[in-house]
Amino acid sequence: MKSGSARNVVFARPIVVSDEGLGIHIALTAQEDGAIDFEILGGEESLVHSQRRLSSARRRAFFQLLERP
């Protein structure tokens, strides 16, 4: 399986996981200019821990990684 990376991602809030665990969600939103916004959310209150915009070039690379076996 291939993997990729997103660079320069800043976490405004650290993700702290206790023994009970923590639900994390990644929200992807397509933009009209071809970019993708993503947010990493966690906890019962769905706090935003990180967010970033991927340009259209990075978007193509991101989806190519997802399509590879």
MOBELMO-V518172 format. One record per backbone hydrogen bond with DSSP energy under -0.5 kcal/mol. NH is the residue of the N-H (numbers start at 1). CO is the residue of the C=O. E is the energy in kcal/mol with one decimal. If there is no record, write none. Layout:
NH&CO&E ; NH&CO&E
This chain:
10&8&-0.5 ; 12&10&-0.7 ; 12&49&-1.7 ; 13&49&-1.2 ; 16&14&-0.7 ; 17&15&-0.5 ; 18&16&-0.5 ; 21&18&-1.5 ; 25&41&-3.0 ; 27&25&-0.5 ; 27&39&-2.5 ; 28&26&-0.5 ; 29&37&-2.7 ; 31&35&-2.9 ; 34&31&-1.9 ; 36&54&-2.3 ; 37&29&-2.8 ; 38&52&-3.0 ; 39&27&-1.9 ; 40&50&-2.7 ; 41&25&-3.2 ; 41&39&-0.6 ; 42&47&-1.9 ; 43&23&-1.7 ; 46&43&-1.4 ; 47&42&-1.9 ; 49&40&-3.4 ; 49&47&-0.6 ; 50&40&-1.2 ; 51&10&-0.6 ; 52&38&-2.1 ; 54&36&-3.7 ; 55&53&-0.5 ; 59&55&-2.5 ; 60&56&-2.2 ; 61&57&-1.8 ; 62&58&-2.5 ; 63&59&-2.5 ; 64&60&-2.1 ; 65&61&-1.8 ; 66&62&-1.6 ; 67&63&-1.6 ; 68&64&-1.0
